[in-house]
Amino acid sequence: NHDVALIRNLCYIYTSAGVDCIDLSADSAILNAAMEGVQSAMIASNNFPNTKSRPLLMISVNDDEDLHFRKAEFDPKICPISCPRPCEKVCPAWAIPPISSQITTGVIADKCYGCGRCILSCPLGLITEKSYQSDVSTINSLLASGQVDAIEIHTGRNHQQSFQNLWNKIGPEVLANLQVISISFPDMDHETIPFIQSLQV
């Protein structure tokens, strides 16, 4: 989700509640909004006994296609006028504008966080998903900014080469600037340990 006002407010609430870490998209506007919310909460921390220290700010990135890195899309012009638009009703991010809004896109990309509810709800199967990958130059810029404390790298089965390619490009900045590295991947049962061992970090 790229709704910066909402992200700022959520980060304010999370910080006030005393969370340890906040997971964010690898985007400078998102990071700045999160930092603003965190700093505002820290200033007001005398009123919130749970606010003991600043939470870690973690960016999430991917090395290849991943369910967490996708956006829904569709052309609203091909939707039947009689459609009850269940997609609009099930979207938790308000990313699908009502027809009355005059917005010409089916999904507002900056609000969509890829949950997939709308895809399943469309009675005609008109909604598709589009994968995207984190931009390496943006990642390195964020890592060098001094605002990021941790990173979560999403990978998967048979992604070893993709992971290695990404790590070769961001690894030096990660090791030089961050406190925590998290690697996220689907359950692989008995293949989990060999998979972890195959990742060259």
PyMOL commands that place a pseudoatom at each C-alpha (Angstrom):
pseudoatom trace, name=CA, resn=ASN, resi=1, chain=A, elem=C, hetatm=0, pos=[0.000, 0.000, 0.000]
pseudoatom trace, name=CA, resn=HIS, resi=2, chain=A, elem=C, hetatm=0, pos=[1.325, 3.435, -0.956]
pseudoatom trace, name=CA, resn=ASP, resi=3, chain=A, elem=C, hetatm=0, pos=[-1.222, 5.559, 0.926]
pseudoatom trace, name=CA, resn=VAL, resi=4, chain=A, elem=C, hetatm=0, pos=[1.352, 7.699, 2.723]
pseudoatom trace, name=CA, resn=ALA, resi=5, chain=A, elem=C, hetatm=0, pos=[-1.132, 9.376, 5.092]
pseudoatom trace, name=CA, resn=LEU, resi=6, chain=A, elem=C, hetatm=0, pos=[-2.462, 5.999, 6.212]
pseudoatom trace, name=CA, resn=ILE, resi=7, chain=A, elem=C, hetatm=0, pos=[1.064, 4.606, 6.606]
pseudoatom trace, name=CA, resn=ARG, resi=8, chain=A, elem=C, hetatm=0, pos=[2.143, 7.582, 8.689]
pseudoatom trace, name=CA, resn=ASN, resi=9, chain=A, elem=C, hetatm=0, pos=[-0.852, 7.128, 11.004]
pseudoatom trace, name=CA, resn=LEU, resi=10, chain=A, elem=C, hetatm=0, pos=[-0.357, 3.372, 11.302]
pseudoatom trace, name=CA, resn=CYS, resi=11, chain=A, elem=C, hetatm=0, pos=[3.321, 3.817, 12.148]
pseudoatom trace, name=CA, resn=TYR, resi=12, chain=A, elem=C, hetatm=0, pos=[2.362, 6.339, 14.797]
pseudoatom trace, name=CA, resn=ILE, resi=13, chain=A, elem=C, hetatm=0, pos=[-0.045, 3.812, 16.313]
pseudoatom trace, name=CA, resn=TYR, resi=14, chain=A, elem=C, hetatm=0, pos=[2.396, 0.888, 16.060]
pseudoatom trace, name=CA, resn=THR, resi=15, chain=A, elem=C, hetatm=0, pos=[5.173, 2.898, 17.691]
pseudoatom trace, name=CA, resn=SER, resi=16, chain=A, elem=C, hetatm=0, pos=[2.865, 4.071, 20.462]
pseudoatom trace, name=CA, resn=ALA, resi=17, chain=A, elem=C, hetatm=0, pos=[1.866, 0.447, 21.073]
pseudoatom trace, name=CA, resn=GLY, resi=18, chain=A, elem=C, hetatm=0, pos=[5.512, -0.541, 21.488]
pseudoatom trace, name=CA, resn=VAL, resi=19, chain=A, elem=C, hetatm=0, pos=[6.077, -2.798, 18.470]
pseudoatom trace, name=CA, resn=ASP, resi=20, chain=A, elem=C, hetatm=0, pos=[9.623, -3.947, 17.767]
pseudoatom trace, name=CA, resn=CYS, resi=21, chain=A, elem=C, hetatm=0, pos=[9.638, -3.752, 13.962]
pseudoatom trace, name=CA, resn=ILE, resi=22, chain=A, elem=C, hetatm=0, pos=[7.572, -2.250, 11.136]
pseudoatom trace, name=CA, resn=ASP, resi=23, chain=A, elem=C, hetatm=0, pos=[7.657, -3.863, 7.671]
pseudoatom trace, name=CA, resn=LEU, resi=24, chain=A, elem=C, hetatm=0, pos=[7.509, -1.451, 4.717]
pseudoatom trace, name=CA, resn=SER, resi=25, chain=A, elem=C, hetatm=0, pos=[7.651, -1.347, 0.941]
pseudoatom trace, name=CA, resn=ALA, resi=26, chain=A, elem=C, hetatm=0, pos=[11.025, -0.397, -0.509]
pseudoatom trace, name=CA, resn=ASP, resi=27, chain=A, elem=C, hetatm=0, pos=[9.903, 3.090, -1.490]
pseudoatom trace, name=CA, resn=SER, resi=28, chain=A, elem=C, hetatm=0, pos=[11.309, 6.437, -0.351]
pseudoatom trace, name=CA, resn=ALA, resi=29, chain=A, elem=C, hetatm=0, pos=[7.894, 8.089, 0.063]
pseudoatom trace, name=CA, resn=ILE, resi=30, chain=A, elem=C, hetatm=0, pos=[6.710, 5.175, 2.191]
pseudoatom trace, name=CA, resn=LEU, resi=31, chain=A, elem=C, hetatm=0, pos=[9.858, 5.209, 4.300]
pseudoatom trace, name=CA, resn=ASN, resi=32, chain=A, elem=C, hetatm=0, pos=[9.615, 8.971, 4.870]
pseudoatom trace, name=CA, resn=ALA, resi=33, chain=A, elem=C, hetatm=0, pos=[5.955, 8.685, 5.889]
pseudoatom trace, name=CA, resn=ALA, resi=34, chain=A, elem=C, hetatm=0, pos=[6.778, 5.849, 8.270]
pseudoatom trace, name=CA, resn=MET, resi=35, chain=A, elem=C, hetatm=0, pos=[9.658, 7.787, 9.805]
pseudoatom trace, name=CA, resn=GLU, resi=36, chain=A, elem=C, hetatm=0, pos=[7.407, 10.809, 10.283]
pseudoatom trace, name=CA, resn=GLY, resi=37, chain=A, elem=C, hetatm=0, pos=[4.844, 8.696, 12.093]
pseudoatom trace, name=CA, resn=VAL, resi=38, chain=A, elem=C, hetatm=0, pos=[7.471, 7.023, 14.257]
pseudoatom trace, name=CA, resn=GLN, resi=39, chain=A, elem=C, hetatm=0, pos=[9.138, 10.312, 15.193]
pseudoatom trace, name=CA, resn=SER, resi=40, chain=A, elem=C, hetatm=0, pos=[5.802, 11.918, 16.055]
pseudoatom trace, name=CA, resn=ALA, resi=41, chain=A, elem=C, hetatm=0, pos=[4.990, 8.996, 18.326]
pseudoatom trace, name=CA, resn=MET, resi=42, chain=A, elem=C, hetatm=0, pos=[8.384, 9.189, 20.003]
pseudoatom trace, name=CA, resn=ILE, resi=43, chain=A, elem=C, hetatm=0, pos=[7.883, 12.909, 20.688]
pseudoatom trace, name=CA, resn=ALA, resi=44, chain=A, elem=C, hetatm=0, pos=[4.522, 12.118, 22.261]
pseudoatom trace, name=CA, resn=SER, resi=45, chain=A, elem=C, hetatm=0, pos=[5.892, 9.041, 24.060]
pseudoatom trace, name=CA, resn=ASN, resi=46, chain=A, elem=C, hetatm=0, pos=[5.478, 10.545, 27.517]
pseudoatom trace, name=CA, resn=ASN, resi=47, chain=A, elem=C, hetatm=0, pos=[1.761, 9.906, 27.084]
pseudoatom trace, name=CA, resn=PHE, resi=48, chain=A, elem=C, hetatm=0, pos=[2.279, 6.297, 25.963]
pseudoatom trace, name=CA, resn=PRO, resi=49, chain=A, elem=C, hetatm=0, pos=[4.024, 4.108, 28.562]
pseudoatom trace, name=CA, resn=ASN, resi=50, chain=A, elem=C, hetatm=0, pos=[4.532, 1.269, 26.041]
pseudoatom trace, name=CA, resn=THR, resi=51, chain=A, elem=C, hetatm=0, pos=[6.721, 3.463, 23.801]
pseudoatom trace, name=CA, resn=LYS, resi=52, chain=A, elem=C, hetatm=0, pos=[10.196, 2.617, 25.078]
pseudoatom trace, name=CA, resn=SER, resi=53, chain=A, elem=C, hetatm=0, pos=[12.342, 2.801, 21.951]
pseudoatom trace, name=CA, resn=ARG, resi=54, chain=A, elem=C, hetatm=0, pos=[12.048, 3.414, 18.246]
pseudoatom trace, name=CA, resn=PRO, resi=55, chain=A, elem=C, hetatm=0, pos=[10.913, 0.312, 16.342]
pseudoatom trace, name=CA, resn=LEU, resi=56, chain=A, elem=C, hetatm=0, pos=[13.155, -1.060, 13.637]
pseudoatom trace, name=CA, resn=LEU, resi=57, chain=A, elem=C, hetatm=0, pos=[12.097, -0.021, 10.144]
pseudoatom trace, name=CA, resn=MET, resi=58, chain=A, elem=C, hetatm=0, pos=[12.369, -2.953, 7.744]
pseudoatom trace, name=CA, resn=ILE, resi=59, chain=A, elem=C, hetatm=0, pos=[11.990, -2.868, 3.971]
pseudoatom trace, name=CA, resn=SER, resi=60, chain=A, elem=C, hetatm=0, pos=[10.741, -5.913, 2.080]
pseudoatom trace, name=CA, resn=VAL, resi=61, chain=A, elem=C, hetatm=0, pos=[12.222, -6.839, -1.303]
pseudoatom trace, name=CA, resn=ASN, resi=62, chain=A, elem=C, hetatm=0, pos=[11.930, -9.797, -3.678]
pseudoatom trace, name=CA, resn=ASP, resi=63, chain=A, elem=C, hetatm=0, pos=[14.374, -11.650, -5.886]
pseudoatom trace, name=CA, resn=ASP, resi=64, chain=A, elem=C, hetatm=0, pos=[11.764, -12.906, -8.398]
pseudoatom trace, name=CA, resn=GLU, resi=65, chain=A, elem=C, hetatm=0, pos=[8.001, -13.424, -8.680]
pseudoatom trace, name=CA, resn=ASP, resi=66, chain=A, elem=C, hetatm=0, pos=[6.359, -13.553, -5.264]
pseudoatom trace, name=CA, resn=LEU, resi=67, chain=A, elem=C, hetatm=0, pos=[2.735, -13.366, -4.094]
pseudoatom trace, name=CA, resn=HIS, resi=68, chain=A, elem=C, hetatm=0, pos=[3.644, -10.456, -1.817]
pseudoatom trace, name=CA, resn=PHE, resi=69, chain=A, elem=C, hetatm=0, pos=[4.796, -8.399, -4.798]
pseudoatom trace, name=CA, resn=ARG, resi=70, chain=A, elem=C, hetatm=0, pos=[1.862, -8.128, -7.146]
pseudoatom trace, name=CA, resn=LYS, resi=71, chain=A, elem=C, hetatm=0, pos=[-0.867, -5.698, -8.086]
pseudoatom trace, name=CA, resn=ALA, resi=72, chain=A, elem=C, hetatm=0, pos=[-4.359, -6.344, -9.401]
pseudoatom trace, name=CA, resn=GLU, resi=73, chain=A, elem=C, hetatm=0, pos=[-5.432, -4.736, -12.650]
pseudoatom trace, name=CA, resn=PHE, resi=74, chain=A, elem=C, hetatm=0, pos=[-8.409, -4.661, -14.988]
pseudoatom trace, name=CA, resn=ASP, resi=75, chain=A, elem=C, hetatm=0, pos=[-10.010, -2.420, -17.583]
pseudoatom trace, name=CA, resn=PRO, resi=76, chain=A, elem=C, hetatm=0, pos=[-13.237, -0.984, -16.123]
pseudoatom trace, name=CA, resn=LYS, resi=77, chain=A, elem=C, hetatm=0, pos=[-14.537, -0.241, -19.620]
pseudoatom trace, name=CA, resn=ILE, resi=78, chain=A, elem=C, hetatm=0, pos=[-15.145, -3.937, -20.233]
pseudoatom trace, name=CA, resn=CYS, resi=79, chain=A, elem=C, hetatm=0, pos=[-17.109, -4.471, -17.025]
pseudoatom trace, name=CA, resn=PRO, resi=80, chain=A, elem=C, hetatm=0, pos=[-20.840, -4.958, -17.642]
pseudoatom trace, name=CA, resn=ILE, resi=81, chain=A, elem=C, hetatm=0, pos=[-22.963, -2.061, -16.398]
pseudoatom trace, name=CA, resn=SER, resi=82, chain=A, elem=C, hetatm=0, pos=[-25.117, -4.589, -14.529]
pseudoatom trace, name=CA, resn=CYS, resi=83, chain=A, elem=C, hetatm=0, pos=[-22.158, -5.982, -12.563]
pseudoatom trace, name=CA, resn=PRO, resi=84, chain=A, elem=C, hetatm=0, pos=[-22.667, -5.593, -8.786]
pseudoatom trace, name=CA, resn=ARG, resi=85, chain=A, elem=C, hetatm=0, pos=[-18.860, -4.999, -8.517]
pseudoatom trace, name=CA, resn=PRO, resi=86, chain=A, elem=C, hetatm=0, pos=[-18.042, -7.424, -5.694]
pseudoatom trace, name=CA, resn=CYS, resi=87, chain=A, elem=C, hetatm=0, pos=[-14.391, -6.504, -6.277]
pseudoatom trace, name=CA, resn=GLU, resi=88, chain=A, elem=C, hetatm=0, pos=[-15.039, -3.009, -4.977]
pseudoatom trace, name=CA, resn=LYS, resi=89, chain=A, elem=C, hetatm=0, pos=[-16.758, -4.360, -1.885]
pseudoatom trace, name=CA, resn=VAL, resi=90, chain=A, elem=C, hetatm=0, pos=[-14.062, -6.878, -0.911]
pseudoatom trace, name=CA, resn=CYS, resi=91, chain=A, elem=C, hetatm=0, pos=[-11.036, -4.602, -1.440]
pseudoatom trace, name=CA, resn=PRO, resi=92, chain=A, elem=C, hetatm=0, pos=[-9.614, -3.800, 2.023]
pseudoatom trace, name=CA, resn=ALA, resi=93, chain=A, elem=C, hetatm=0, pos=[-7.443, -0.975, 0.670]
pseudoatom trace, name=CA, resn=TRP, resi=94, chain=A, elem=C, hetatm=0, pos=[-10.160, 0.956, -1.194]
pseudoatom trace, name=CA, resn=ALA, resi=95, chain=A, elem=C, hetatm=0, pos=[-8.042, 0.529, -4.318]
pseudoatom trace, name=CA, resn=ILE, resi=96, chain=A, elem=C, hetatm=0, pos=[-10.998, -0.095, -6.656]
pseudoatom trace, name=CA, resn=PRO, resi=97, chain=A, elem=C, hetatm=0, pos=[-12.846, 3.168, -7.201]
pseudoatom trace, name=CA, resn=PRO, resi=98, chain=A, elem=C, hetatm=0, pos=[-16.605, 3.232, -7.754]
pseudoatom trace, name=CA, resn=ILE, resi=99, chain=A, elem=C, hetatm=0, pos=[-17.814, 3.887, -11.283]
pseudoatom trace, name=CA, resn=SER, resi=100, chain=A, elem=C, hetatm=0, pos=[-19.219, 7.226, -10.125]
pseudoatom trace, name=CA, resn=SER, resi=101, chain=A, elem=C, hetatm=0, pos=[-15.711, 8.467, -9.273]
pseudoatom trace, name=CA, resn=GLN, resi=102, chain=A, elem=C, hetatm=0, pos=[-14.828, 9.006, -12.952]
pseudoatom trace, name=CA, resn=ILE, resi=103, chain=A, elem=C, hetatm=0, pos=[-11.401, 7.466, -12.318]
pseudoatom trace, name=CA, resn=THR, resi=104, chain=A, elem=C, hetatm=0, pos=[-10.437, 5.686, -15.516]
pseudoatom trace, name=CA, resn=THR, resi=105, chain=A, elem=C, hetatm=0, pos=[-8.302, 2.920, -14.032]
pseudoatom trace, name=CA, resn=GLY, resi=106, chain=A, elem=C, hetatm=0, pos=[-9.796, -0.258, -12.617]
pseudoatom trace, name=CA, resn=VAL, resi=107, chain=A, elem=C, hetatm=0, pos=[-7.333, -0.481, -9.722]
pseudoatom trace, name=CA, resn=ILE, resi=108, chain=A, elem=C, hetatm=0, pos=[-5.433, 2.400, -8.120]
pseudoatom trace, name=CA, resn=ALA, resi=109, chain=A, elem=C, hetatm=0, pos=[-1.973, 0.808, -8.104]
pseudoatom trace, name=CA, resn=ASP, resi=110, chain=A, elem=C, hetatm=0, pos=[-0.566, 2.916, -5.266]
pseudoatom trace, name=CA, resn=LYS, resi=111, chain=A, elem=C, hetatm=0, pos=[-3.296, 1.663, -2.945]
pseudoatom trace, name=CA, resn=CYS, resi=112, chain=A, elem=C, hetatm=0, pos=[-3.324, -2.007, -4.005]
pseudoatom trace, name=CA, resn=TYR, resi=113, chain=A, elem=C, hetatm=0, pos=[-1.159, -4.319, -1.922]
pseudoatom trace, name=CA, resn=GLY, resi=114, chain=A, elem=C, hetatm=0, pos=[-1.895, -7.486, -3.862]
pseudoatom trace, name=CA, resn=CYS, resi=115, chain=A, elem=C, hetatm=0, pos=[-4.099, -9.469, -1.484]
pseudoatom trace, name=CA, resn=GLY, resi=116, chain=A, elem=C, hetatm=0, pos=[-5.965, -11.042, -4.437]
pseudoatom trace, name=CA, resn=ARG, resi=117, chain=A, elem=C, hetatm=0, pos=[-9.473, -10.807, -2.970]
pseudoatom trace, name=CA, resn=CYS, resi=118, chain=A, elem=C, hetatm=0, pos=[-10.781, -8.923, -5.983]
pseudoatom trace, name=CA, resn=ILE, resi=119, chain=A, elem=C, hetatm=0, pos=[-9.394, -11.512, -8.405]
pseudoatom trace, name=CA, resn=LEU, resi=120, chain=A, elem=C, hetatm=0, pos=[-11.343, -14.271, -6.690]
pseudoatom trace, name=CA, resn=SER, resi=121, chain=A, elem=C, hetatm=0, pos=[-14.495, -12.166, -6.411]
pseudoatom trace, name=CA, resn=CYS, resi=122, chain=A, elem=C, hetatm=0, pos=[-14.869, -11.165, -10.076]
pseudoatom trace, name=CA, resn=PRO, resi=123, chain=A, elem=C, hetatm=0, pos=[-17.724, -13.252, -11.543]
pseudoatom trace, name=CA, resn=LEU, resi=124, chain=A, elem=C, hetatm=0, pos=[-16.336, -12.864, -15.084]
pseudoatom trace, name=CA, resn=GLY, resi=125, chain=A, elem=C, hetatm=0, pos=[-12.653, -13.370, -14.308]
pseudoatom trace, name=CA, resn=LEU, resi=126, chain=A, elem=C, hetatm=0, pos=[-11.711, -9.950, -15.705]
pseudoatom trace, name=CA, resn=ILE, resi=127, chain=A, elem=C, hetatm=0, pos=[-9.197, -9.064, -12.996]
pseudoatom trace, name=CA, resn=THR, resi=128, chain=A, elem=C, hetatm=0, pos=[-5.607, -10.219, -13.386]
pseudoatom trace, name=CA, resn=GLU, resi=129, chain=A, elem=C, hetatm=0, pos=[-2.443, -9.806, -11.369]
pseudoatom trace, name=CA, resn=LYS, resi=130, chain=A, elem=C, hetatm=0, pos=[0.795, -8.153, -12.384]
pseudoatom trace, name=CA, resn=SER, resi=131, chain=A, elem=C, hetatm=0, pos=[4.043, -9.042, -10.622]
pseudoatom trace, name=CA, resn=TYR, resi=132, chain=A, elem=C, hetatm=0, pos=[6.737, -6.508, -9.941]
pseudoatom trace, name=CA, resn=GLN, resi=133, chain=A, elem=C, hetatm=0, pos=[10.262, -6.632, -8.557]
pseudoatom trace, name=CA, resn=SER, resi=134, chain=A, elem=C, hetatm=0, pos=[11.984, -4.216, -6.236]
pseudoatom trace, name=CA, resn=ASP, resi=135, chain=A, elem=C, hetatm=0, pos=[14.323, -1.801, -8.022]
pseudoatom trace, name=CA, resn=VAL, resi=136, chain=A, elem=C, hetatm=0, pos=[17.940, -2.423, -6.982]
pseudoatom trace, name=CA, resn=SER, resi=137, chain=A, elem=C, hetatm=0, pos=[19.056, 1.208, -7.213]
pseudoatom trace, name=CA, resn=THR, resi=138, chain=A, elem=C, hetatm=0, pos=[16.114, 2.263, -5.037]
pseudoatom trace, name=CA, resn=ILE, resi=139, chain=A, elem=C, hetatm=0, pos=[16.927, -0.463, -2.497]
pseudoatom trace, name=CA, resn=ASN, resi=140, chain=A, elem=C, hetatm=0, pos=[20.572, 0.608, -2.232]
pseudoatom trace, name=CA, resn=SER, resi=141, chain=A, elem=C, hetatm=0, pos=[19.592, 4.253, -1.921]
pseudoatom trace, name=CA, resn=LEU, resi=142, chain=A, elem=C, hetatm=0, pos=[17.241, 3.422, 0.954]
pseudoatom trace, name=CA, resn=LEU, resi=143, chain=A, elem=C, hetatm=0, pos=[19.852, 1.243, 2.644]
pseudoatom trace, name=CA, resn=ALA, resi=144, chain=A, elem=C, hetatm=0, pos=[22.356, 4.092, 2.521]
pseudoatom trace, name=CA, resn=SER, resi=145, chain=A, elem=C, hetatm=0, pos=[19.851, 6.655, 3.840]
pseudoatom trace, name=CA, resn=GLY, resi=146, chain=A, elem=C, hetatm=0, pos=[20.370, 5.766, 7.484]
pseudoatom trace, name=CA, resn=GLN, resi=147, chain=A, elem=C, hetatm=0, pos=[16.621, 5.297, 8.012]
pseudoatom trace, name=CA, resn=VAL, resi=148, chain=A, elem=C, hetatm=0, pos=[16.404, 1.556, 7.334]
pseudoatom trace, name=CA, resn=ASP, resi=149, chain=A, elem=C, hetatm=0, pos=[17.334, -0.872, 10.116]
pseudoatom trace, name=CA, resn=ALA, resi=150, chain=A, elem=C, hetatm=0, pos=[16.404, -4.242, 8.622]
pseudoatom trace, name=CA, resn=ILE, resi=151, chain=A, elem=C, hetatm=0, pos=[15.553, -6.010, 5.387]
pseudoatom trace, name=CA, resn=GLU, resi=152, chain=A, elem=C, hetatm=0, pos=[13.324, -8.938, 4.506]
pseudoatom trace, name=CA, resn=ILE, resi=153, chain=A, elem=C, hetatm=0, pos=[14.271, -10.709, 1.279]
pseudoatom trace, name=CA, resn=HIS, resi=154, chain=A, elem=C, hetatm=0, pos=[11.459, -12.788, -0.217]
pseudoatom trace, name=CA, resn=THR, resi=155, chain=A, elem=C, hetatm=0, pos=[12.696, -15.788, -2.171]
pseudoatom trace, name=CA, resn=GLY, resi=156, chain=A, elem=C, hetatm=0, pos=[11.417, -19.241, -3.057]
pseudoatom trace, name=CA, resn=ARG, resi=157, chain=A, elem=C, hetatm=0, pos=[12.017, -22.716, -4.360]
pseudoatom trace, name=CA, resn=ASN, resi=158, chain=A, elem=C, hetatm=0, pos=[14.505, -22.762, -7.248]
pseudoatom trace, name=CA, resn=HIS, resi=159, chain=A, elem=C, hetatm=0, pos=[15.266, -19.068, -6.724]
pseudoatom trace, name=CA, resn=GLN, resi=160, chain=A, elem=C, hetatm=0, pos=[18.883, -19.605, -5.686]
pseudoatom trace, name=CA, resn=GLN, resi=161, chain=A, elem=C, hetatm=0, pos=[20.321, -17.867, -8.748]
pseudoatom trace, name=CA, resn=SER, resi=162, chain=A, elem=C, hetatm=0, pos=[17.833, -14.997, -8.488]
pseudoatom trace, name=CA, resn=PHE, resi=163, chain=A, elem=C, hetatm=0, pos=[18.658, -14.622, -4.816]
pseudoatom trace, name=CA, resn=GLN, resi=164, chain=A, elem=C, hetatm=0, pos=[22.370, -14.623, -5.562]
pseudoatom trace, name=CA, resn=ASN, resi=165, chain=A, elem=C, hetatm=0, pos=[21.947, -12.010, -8.291]
pseudoatom trace, name=CA, resn=LEU, resi=166, chain=A, elem=C, hetatm=0, pos=[20.038, -9.731, -5.924]
pseudoatom trace, name=CA, resn=TRP, resi=167, chain=A, elem=C, hetatm=0, pos=[22.440, -10.304, -3.037]
pseudoatom trace, name=CA, resn=ASN, resi=168, chain=A, elem=C, hetatm=0, pos=[25.452, -9.505, -5.192]
pseudoatom trace, name=CA, resn=LYS, resi=169, chain=A, elem=C, hetatm=0, pos=[23.900, -6.093, -5.905]
pseudoatom trace, name=CA, resn=ILE, resi=170, chain=A, elem=C, hetatm=0, pos=[22.629, -5.169, -2.433]
pseudoatom trace, name=CA, resn=GLY, resi=171, chain=A, elem=C, hetatm=0, pos=[24.713, -7.318, -0.077]
pseudoatom trace, name=CA, resn=PRO, resi=172, chain=A, elem=C, hetatm=0, pos=[27.481, -4.754, 0.597]
pseudoatom trace, name=CA, resn=GLU, resi=173, chain=A, elem=C, hetatm=0, pos=[24.967, -2.050, 1.579]
pseudoatom trace, name=CA, resn=VAL, resi=174, chain=A, elem=C, hetatm=0, pos=[22.990, -4.532, 3.688]
pseudoatom trace, name=CA, resn=LEU, resi=175, chain=A, elem=C, hetatm=0, pos=[26.048, -5.648, 5.632]
pseudoatom trace, name=CA, resn=ALA, resi=176, chain=A, elem=C, hetatm=0, pos=[27.328, -2.106, 6.061]
pseudoatom trace, name=CA, resn=ASN, resi=177, chain=A, elem=C, hetatm=0, pos=[24.121, -0.477, 7.254]
pseudoatom trace, name=CA, resn=LEU, resi=178, chain=A, elem=C, hetatm=0, pos=[21.578, -2.887, 8.741]
pseudoatom trace, name=CA, resn=GLN, resi=179, chain=A, elem=C, hetatm=0, pos=[21.007, -4.584, 12.079]
pseudoatom trace, name=CA, resn=VAL, resi=180, chain=A, elem=C, hetatm=0, pos=[18.758, -7.434, 10.926]
pseudoatom trace, name=CA, resn=ILE, resi=181, chain=A, elem=C, hetatm=0, pos=[18.497, -9.585, 7.790]
pseudoatom trace, name=CA, resn=SER, resi=182, chain=A, elem=C, hetatm=0, pos=[15.417, -11.773, 7.324]
pseudoatom trace, name=CA, resn=ILE, resi=183, chain=A, elem=C, hetatm=0, pos=[14.966, -14.274, 4.500]
pseudoatom trace, name=CA, resn=SER, resi=184, chain=A, elem=C, hetatm=0, pos=[11.385, -15.304, 3.785]
pseudoatom trace, name=CA, resn=PHE, resi=185, chain=A, elem=C, hetatm=0, pos=[10.348, -18.327, 1.720]
pseudoatom trace, name=CA, resn=PRO, resi=186, chain=A, elem=C, hetatm=0, pos=[7.505, -20.869, 1.540]
pseudoatom trace, name=CA, resn=ASP, resi=187, chain=A, elem=C, hetatm=0, pos=[7.524, -24.029, 3.630]
pseudoatom trace, name=CA, resn=MET, resi=188, chain=A, elem=C, hetatm=0, pos=[9.695, -26.645, 1.920]
pseudoatom trace, name=CA, resn=ASP, resi=189, chain=A, elem=C, hetatm=0, pos=[9.353, -29.427, 4.502]
pseudoatom trace, name=CA, resn=HIS, resi=190, chain=A, elem=C, hetatm=0, pos=[12.470, -31.648, 4.438]
pseudoatom trace, name=CA, resn=GLU, resi=191, chain=A, elem=C, hetatm=0, pos=[14.099, -29.445, 1.781]
pseudoatom trace, name=CA, resn=THR, resi=192, chain=A, elem=C, hetatm=0, pos=[14.181, -26.384, 4.041]
pseudoatom trace, name=CA, resn=ILE, resi=193, chain=A, elem=C, hetatm=0, pos=[17.663, -26.844, 5.544]
pseudoatom trace, name=CA, resn=PRO, resi=194, chain=A, elem=C, hetatm=0, pos=[19.342, -27.728, 2.219]
pseudoatom trace, name=CA, resn=PHE, resi=195, chain=A, elem=C, hetatm=0, pos=[17.656, -24.713, 0.646]
pseudoatom trace, name=CA, resn=ILE, resi=196, chain=A, elem=C, hetatm=0, pos=[18.951, -22.356, 3.352]
pseudoatom trace, name=CA, resn=GLN, resi=197, chain=A, elem=C, hetatm=0, pos=[22.429, -23.834, 2.999]
pseudoatom trace, name=CA, resn=SER, resi=198, chain=A, elem=C, hetatm=0, pos=[22.314, -23.245, -0.749]
pseudoatom trace, name=CA, resn=LEU, resi=199, chain=A, elem=C, hetatm=0, pos=[21.838, -19.490, -0.315]
pseudoatom trace, name=CA, resn=GLN, resi=200, chain=A, elem=C, hetatm=0, pos=[25.183, -17.745, -0.520]
pseudoatom trace, name=CA, resn=VAL, resi=201, chain=A, elem=C, hetatm=0, pos=[25.190, -14.755, 1.837]
for i in range(1, 201): cmd.bond("trace and resi %d" % i, "trace and resi %d" % (i + 1))
show_as sticks, trace
zoom trace
